[in-house]
Structures are given as C-alpha cells and as structure tokens.
Amino acid sequence: MSTNKFDALKQVSYPDIRSDIKTGDILFCSGDYIFSKLIKYFSDSMFSHVAFVFHWNERVLVFESVEDDGVRIIPISQYFDNYENSNQPYKGRLFLARHKTELSKPEMNKILGKATDLLNRDYGVVDMVKITWRIMMGLGEHKPDDEYICSEFVDKCFKEIGITLERGPGGFIYPEHIAADQNVEPLFEFLT
C-alpha cells in the first residue's frame, strides 16, 4: 500500500520549525526498532507509528499510544535527544503532516479533551496481533475496544470533531491509512 507522498520532503531541524508546528499536526514515525520493523512489514508501509502534536504553554508535546505505556504525553524534544530515556534520538525517520481541515480553537480543545480522557489506556498489543492476523488471512472486521494502537488513538481523537480518517478493509486502521488519507498533507521530514 505504501503511500509515496512523503518521499523527497524537505528536511528540517526541529528548532528551526518549532514555532510553525500547530496543535493537531500529525507525527509519523518510521522506526528502526524490531517492533517497528514488524509493523512496517505487516502493514506494507514505511510508517510504524503515528501520533499528534499539541502546544501547552511554551511546550510542544506529543499525544500517543505506545506498546509499553499505552496513551501518554511526552515532549516532542525527547524524540530528538532522549527517546525512551536513552539519551539518544529516536532511531528512524520522523515526519510532520497536517490535516487539511483548519481546526478552530474549540475543535482543538475537543480533540485534546478526548485524548486526555484516554490517558493511561492500554496499548492494544492483542489488537495489533489480531489486526496482523486479519490482514494475513483476509478475515473479519476489527471490533473496537478500550485499548488503542497508535493509529486507533489518533483516529478516535479526530472522530471527536467529525473527521473520519481512511481505514483499511475490515475496518482496521494503521499509520499507513492515515498517511495515505487524501486530506493529510505532508509538511516535512525532521533531521534526526
């Protein structure tokens, strides 16, 4: 499936574009970790993770669902200098995109409110296995629960304001579907 609209994007450093990042922007990751490589392989995608970015006071933060922690908030700067408290940057490529819908302040607040309501919800590791199995076997429809893989979390938050993101056959969604959505516009690739 792999979308090519993220190919050949301008590479920028985070400090140079920090002030251009908007609440609701979408962070796409293409990790070089074992779990990331498995996700990319089974989803036929260059992307292994998706999250969204928001401003709070003077900080730029990432709202995401990750396998070890579930739904969490971290400073985006950790992706560049201390990912997972390793004193190392994220191993892989990072991209920023934006949905074409111009978000009003009340819409941004609704997205952030939904994301906050989902804080500490579990990552759907079993969901990831089920989705992979369904992809491989061409079976059944995904049944939503209260655990979220990264793309389900982003999708749930955007649904709060009526934005429906592209889904795959069977009703599941993974980072590639969001990246390929016709309303998601790539902005640039971060230098890491």
N, C-alpha and C positions, 0 to 999 in steps of 0.2 A: 504494500500500500504506500509506503514511504513518500510523503509529500516532498517536493523539491523547492518550494517557495522560500525555504530557509537557506538554500545554497547561495554562496557568494555574497552574504550580507557584509556590510561594513563592520569591521571590528573596532570596538571602542573600550576604553578603560572605564571602570566603574566610577572613579572620582570625576572624570570628565563629563559624564552624563547624569550623574546622581540627581541633579535638580530637574532633569527632564522626565524622570520616572513619575508616573501618575498612579494614584490608588486605583486598583483594578487591573493594572498591567499584568500580563501573564509571563511567568518564568518557565522556560522549557530547559530541561537538562538532558544531556547525552552522556551518561556516566561510563566510566571505565572500571567500575566495580563488578564483581561477579554477578550479583543480583541484577544490576543494571544491564549487563550484557544478556542475561537470560530474558529480561523484559523486552529488550530490543529485538532479540532473536524471535521470540514467540509472537511479538506484535508486528513483525516486519517493519520496523520503524527505526529511525535514527534517535528517537527520544525514549528515555527511560523514566522520566519524571516530569510532573507539571505542578505548578503552584501559582499563587497570585501574590502580588506585591501591594503594600499599602504604606501610607505615611502616618506616623503618630508622633506628634510634637516635632522634634528635629530628626527623627529616625526614619529610615526606610526598612521595613520589616517584611518578612515572608510568612504567609499563612500556608501551611502544607500538611499533608498526611504522609508520614514515613513509617517504614516497617517496624522500626524499634520503638517508636514513641507514639504513634497514632497522630492525631491532629495536634499541631503545635505552632508556635510563633517563634521565629528566630530573626536576628538582624541579618539583612542580606549580606552585610560585610563579612559574615562568617563563611560564606561561600568563597570568598576571595582570600581569606587569611587564616581561618581557623575552623575549617569544616569538621563537624563532629568532634570538636575539641582536640584536633590532631596537630594544631599549629601548622597545618598545611592547607593549601587551597583545595577546593573540590577537584577531584580527578575526573576530568571530562570537559565537555563544552557546555557553555551556558548562553541562552538566547533570551531576548525580551520581545514580546509581542503585545498587541493591543487589540481588543475587540473594537469593531468599527462603531458600535453604539457609543455615543457621547454620554457618559454617566453623570447624572446630576448628583448633587450632594446627598439628597435623600436616598437615591438609589445606592450610592456608595455605602451609606450608613446601613441600608438593609442587607447588603452583601456582607459587610463586616459584622453585623448583628447575627446573621445566620452562621457565619464562620465561628464567631465567639460561642454561640450555642453548642457548636460541635467540638469545641476544645476538649482534648483528652479522650475523644472517642477512639476506639481501637482502629489500627490499620487492618484492612481486610486481607490478611495473608491467605486465609482459606478462600476468600473471593478471588484472589489472584490465581490460585491453583484451579478453581472452578472455571474461571474465565479462560485460562490457558487450555484446559480440558475441552471446553465447549468450542474454542477456536479450532483445536486439532480435530475434533470429532464432528464439527458442524452441528452441534446439538443445542436445543432448547434456548430459552430466554433467560437472561440474568434476572434474578429476583433480588430487589433492593433489601438491605438490612440496615442495621445501625453501626456498621463497620465500613470504613471507607479506604479504598485505594486512592492514590493521589488524584486521579482523573475524576473519580466519583465525587470526591470532596469539592473540587473546583466546579464541576457541573452542578452540584447541589446548591452551591452559593450563588452561581449565576442564575439558576432557575428561580431564586428568590425574587428577582426583578423581571422575570418573564423572558430571560434569554435562554433559548434552548440550543445547546451545543450539539454538533453532529455526533451520532452514535453509530456503532457497528451493527452488523446483522446479529440478531439475537438480543439486542437491547443493551449490550455492554458498551463501555466507553473506556478508552485508554488514551495516553498522551497524544498519540498519532491522530486520533479522531479530532481532538481539539485543535491541533496544529493544522490539520487539513481543512478545518471549517472555513468556508468562504468569507466569513465575517471576521476572522482572526488575521491580522496583518502583522507580519514580522517587522521588527524595528531594526535590530542589530544583534551582533554576536559580541559577547563580552570577551575581552582579553583576560585570560586567567594565568 
